[in-house]
Amino acid sequence: MDVSGKTRVCGVIGNPIEHTLSPIMHNTAFNALKLDYTFLAFKVKPAELENAVNGMRALNIRGLNVTMPHKSKVLNFLDRTDLSAQIVNSVNTILNKESKLFGFNTDGVGALKALRENGVELKGRKVLLLGAGGAARAIAYAMAKESDELAVLNRTVKQAQALAKLLEKTANKKIAAGSLSPKEIQQNLQDSDILINATSIGMKPKAEESLVAPKLLRPDLAVMDIVYNPIETKLAKDAKAAGAKVVSGVEMLIYQGAASFEIWTGKSAPVEVMRQATLSHLQKV
């Protein structure tokens, strides 16, 4: 695609940022729909976050994805945020509309869509969520609204408890919280229908690690690991071996990206094109 003075610019900010798949995913989608957009990755150190957001206004950048470690602090520099971003105190998508910056969080939407598009429904189910960080908080918000029960386990228990207390107010249901100890994982998994790993455990270079003992996994369980590099984590391999329904982290990556794409362009995202481009790159690396 030719870049001109009319080309709209989108991007992703984070630190580190070299690993991001967003430029591949979004530029392929822009090309597929013949949209005059381009997508770039920007390394932004924490001390430069406010300058970067001001630069978004000054340079008329249309949209940004926000990744670690900026998802919470970026809220301080936006004009408005949607309800989910406010509740979980985390933004992963910014829209620049006439120099007004609007913050969204598409992580929860992406996780929900990934599950449903792969045949996993939330109604009447109990979800066990491992982790309470930026993406985990957004996923927890979506799961609390849609599932019947939710348990959140985190290495820092106070963080899980604070999240559970917050979600109880918004979802009007009891949310359990606890630690990531093997004992608590086992206890909570016994009556759970869906397991979601929203920690970094299993990510390269520690791809052979998992928080869940293989013996705890069973055929009637649905398992989603939001880690997507490697494509198939140890948890995913163990779950598949146990006969469980497995949803790849690539699926959440694609659907949260598709939601961002639609916010920026107003067009339906070419999901299958985005999936193939992302998978192709991951298989190469």
MARTOR-728948 format. One record per residue (C-alpha): x, y, z. Coordinates in steps of 0.1 Angstrom, whole numbers, plus 5000, padded with zeros to 4 digits. Layout:
% residues N
{{X; Y; Z}},
...
% end
This chain:
% residues 285
{{5000; 5000; 5000}},
{{5012; 5035; 4991}},
{{5016; 5059; 5021}},
{{5006; 5095; 5014}},
{{4996; 5127; 5033}},
{{4961; 5112; 5035}},
{{4971; 5080; 5051}},
{{4957; 5075; 5086}},
{{4982; 5062; 5112}},
{{4975; 5038; 5140}},
{{5000; 5021; 5163}},
{{5009; 5003; 5195}},
{{5028; 5017; 5225}},
{{5046; 4997; 5251}},
{{5079; 4988; 5266}},
{{5093; 4964; 5254}},
{{5075; 4964; 5221}},
{{5098; 4944; 5197}},
{{5077; 4913; 5202}},
{{5044; 4928; 5192}},
{{5023; 4911; 5165}},
{{4999; 4940; 5161}},
{{5016; 4956; 5130}},
{{5014; 4923; 5111}},
{{4978; 4917; 5121}},
{{4965; 4952; 5114}},
{{4985; 4961; 5083}},
{{4973; 4928; 5067}},
{{4937; 4938; 5077}},
{{4940; 4973; 5063}},
{{4954; 4959; 5030}},
{{4926; 4933; 5028}},
{{4900; 4960; 5030}},
{{4920; 4985; 5008}},
{{4919; 5011; 5036}},
{{4944; 5040; 5035}},
{{4958; 5032; 5070}},
{{4992; 5021; 5083}},
{{5001; 5006; 5117}},
{{5034; 5011; 5135}},
{{5050; 5001; 5168}},
{{5063; 5027; 5192}},
{{5086; 5020; 5222}},
{{5075; 5043; 5249}},
{{5093; 5044; 5283}},
{{5071; 5050; 5314}},
{{5085; 5085; 5319}},
{{5075; 5094; 5283}},
{{5039; 5082; 5284}},
{{5023; 5116; 5288}},
{{5045; 5130; 5260}},
{{5035; 5101; 5238}},
{{4998; 5106; 5244}},
{{5001; 5143; 5237}},
{{5020; 5134; 5205}},
{{4990; 5113; 5195}},
{{4969; 5145; 5195}},
{{4996; 5167; 5179}},
{{5003; 5142; 5151}},
{{4967; 5133; 5146}},
{{4973; 5096; 5150}},
{{4940; 5079; 5146}},
{{4943; 5051; 5171}},
{{4967; 5033; 5194}},
{{4968; 5000; 5211}},
{{4983; 5001; 5246}},
{{5003; 4973; 5261}},
{{5024; 4968; 5292}},
{{5034; 4987; 5313}},
{{5010; 5016; 5303}},
{{4975; 5001; 5304}},
{{4966; 5017; 5338}},
{{4986; 5049; 5338}},
{{4974; 5060; 5303}},
{{4939; 5066; 5318}},
{{4953; 5098; 5334}},
{{4959; 5114; 5300}},
{{4926; 5106; 5282}},
{{4895; 5127; 5278}},
{{4870; 5098; 5283}},
{{4869; 5061; 5289}},
{{4843; 5034; 5285}},
{{4827; 5017; 5315}},
{{4848; 4985; 5313}},
{{4881; 5005; 5312}},
{{4870; 5026; 5341}},
{{4860; 4996; 5362}},
{{4892; 4976; 5356}},
{{4914; 5007; 5355}},
{{4930; 4994; 5322}},
{{4929; 5007; 5286}},
{{4943; 4988; 5256}},
{{4927; 5009; 5228}},
{{4926; 5046; 5222}},
{{4906; 5064; 5195}},
{{4915; 5100; 5185}},
{{4883; 5117; 5174}},
{{4888; 5154; 5166}},
{{4917; 5156; 5191}},
{{4896; 5141; 5219}},
{{4910; 5108; 5231}},
{{4887; 5080; 5240}},
{{4899; 5049; 5259}},
{{4885; 5014; 5256}},
{{4894; 4979; 5268}},
{{4889; 4952; 5243}},
{{4907; 4924; 5262}},
{{4875; 4912; 5279}},
{{4855; 4914; 5247}},
{{4883; 4895; 5229}},
{{4883; 4867; 5255}},
{{4845; 4864; 5254}},
{{4844; 4863; 5216}},
{{4873; 4838; 5215}},
{{4854; 4814; 5238}},
{{4820; 4818; 5221}},
{{4834; 4815; 5186}},
{{4850; 4782; 5197}},
{{4818; 4767; 5211}},
{{4823; 4777; 5248}},
{{4793; 4793; 5265}},
{{4794; 4811; 5298}},
{{4758; 4809; 5310}},
{{4754; 4785; 5338}},
{{4791; 4779; 5341}},
{{4818; 4785; 5367}},
{{4851; 4802; 5355}},
{{4884; 4798; 5372}},
{{4907; 4827; 5362}},
{{4945; 4826; 5370}},
{{4959; 4861; 5373}},
{{4947; 4896; 5382}},
{{4969; 4918; 5361}},
{{4959; 4942; 5333}},
{{4945; 4917; 5308}},
{{4932; 4895; 5336}},
{{4912; 4923; 5351}},
{{4894; 4930; 5318}},
{{4887; 4893; 5313}},
{{4874; 4890; 5349}},
{{4850; 4919; 5342}},
{{4836; 4901; 5311}},
{{4834; 4867; 5328}},
{{4817; 4881; 5359}},
{{4789; 4896; 5338}},
{{4784; 4865; 5316}},
{{4791; 4835; 5338}},
{{4773; 4822; 5369}},
{{4804; 4819; 5391}},
{{4839; 4833; 5390}},
{{4870; 4826; 5411}},
{{4902; 4847; 5407}},
{{4935; 4834; 5419}},
{{4966; 4855; 5419}},
{{5002; 4854; 5433}},
{{4994; 4886; 5453}},
{{4962; 4876; 5471}},
{{4953; 4911; 5480}},
{{4952; 4921; 5444}},
{{4928; 4892; 5436}},
{{4906; 4901; 5466}},
{{4904; 4938; 5456}},
{{4894; 4928; 5421}},
{{4868; 4904; 5434}},
{{4853; 4930; 5457}},
{{4851; 4955; 5428}},
{{4834; 4930; 5405}},
{{4809; 4920; 5431}},
{{4796; 4955; 5431}},
{{4793; 4957; 5393}},
{{4781; 4921; 5386}},
{{4760; 4918; 5417}},
{{4772; 4883; 5425}},
{{4797; 4866; 5448}},
{{4833; 4864; 5433}},
{{4858; 4842; 5450}},
{{4895; 4852; 5454}},
{{4926; 4833; 5465}},
{{4962; 4825; 5459}},
{{4979; 4807; 5430}},
{{4990; 4779; 5453}},
{{4987; 4743; 5439}},
{{4962; 4736; 5467}},
{{4939; 4764; 5459}},
{{4941; 4758; 5421}},
{{4931; 4721; 5428}},
{{4902; 4731; 5451}},
{{4888; 4756; 5427}},
{{4892; 4735; 5396}},
{{4872; 4706; 5410}},
{{4838; 4724; 5403}},
{{4849; 4748; 5375}},
{{4837; 4744; 5339}},
{{4861; 4769; 5323}},
{{4898; 4775; 5331}},
{{4916; 4807; 5319}},
{{4953; 4813; 5324}},
{{4958; 4851; 5323}},
{{4993; 4850; 5337}},
{{5026; 4850; 5318}},
{{5034; 4814; 5329}},
{{5040; 4793; 5298}},
{{5053; 4822; 5277}},
{{5087; 4819; 5260}},
{{5114; 4815; 5272}},
{{5097; 4795; 5300}},
{{5074; 4776; 5276}},
{{5076; 4743; 5296}},
{{5060; 4757; 5327}},
{{5023; 4755; 5338}},
{{5005; 4764; 5369}},
{{4981; 4735; 5366}},
{{4991; 4699; 5372}},
{{4981; 4677; 5342}},
{{4962; 4653; 5365}},
{{4937; 4681; 5374}},
{{4926; 4685; 5338}},
{{4896; 4666; 5325}},
{{4875; 4661; 5294}},
{{4845; 4682; 5305}},
{{4867; 4712; 5310}},
{{4872; 4742; 5286}},
{{4907; 4757; 5288}},
{{4919; 4790; 5274}},
{{4955; 4802; 5278}},
{{4959; 4838; 5267}},
{{4997; 4832; 5262}},
{{5001; 4829; 5224}},
{{5039; 4825; 5221}},
{{5043; 4795; 5218}},
{{5011; 4789; 5199}},
{{5005; 4758; 5220}},
{{5016; 4763; 5256}},
{{5023; 4735; 5281}},
{{4989; 4740; 5297}},
{{4972; 4738; 5262}},
{{4991; 4706; 5254}},
{{4982; 4690; 5288}},
{{4946; 4700; 5284}},
{{4944; 4686; 5249}},
{{4960; 4653; 5261}},
{{4933; 4652; 5289}},
{{4905; 4655; 5262}},
{{4895; 4690; 5273}},
{{4882; 4717; 5250}},
{{4912; 4740; 5242}},
{{4910; 4776; 5230}},
{{4943; 4791; 5218}},
{{4956; 4825; 5231}},
{{4959; 4835; 5194}},
{{4921; 4835; 5193}},
{{4918; 4862; 5221}},
{{4947; 4881; 5204}},
{{4927; 4882; 5171}},
{{4894; 4891; 5186}},
{{4907; 4919; 5208}},
{{4926; 4932; 5178}},
{{4895; 4930; 5157}},
{{4875; 4950; 5182}},
{{4902; 4977; 5181}},
{{4902; 4977; 5143}},
{{4865; 4983; 5143}},
{{4868; 5012; 5168}},
{{4893; 5029; 5146}},
{{4879; 5023; 5111}},
{{4842; 5017; 5116}},
{{4845; 4987; 5094}},
{{4840; 4950; 5102}},
{{4873; 4934; 5108}},
{{4885; 4906; 5084}},
{{4890; 4882; 5112}},
{{4902; 4852; 5092}},
{{4927; 4873; 5073}},
{{4941; 4886; 5107}},
{{4942; 4851; 5121}},
{{4961; 4836; 5091}},
{{4987; 4865; 5091}},
{{4993; 4861; 5128}},
{{4995; 4823; 5128}},
{{5019; 4824; 5098}},
{{5042; 4848; 5116}},
{{5041; 4828; 5148}},
{{5049; 4796; 5130}},
{{5080; 4812; 5114}},
{{5094; 4824; 5147}},
% end
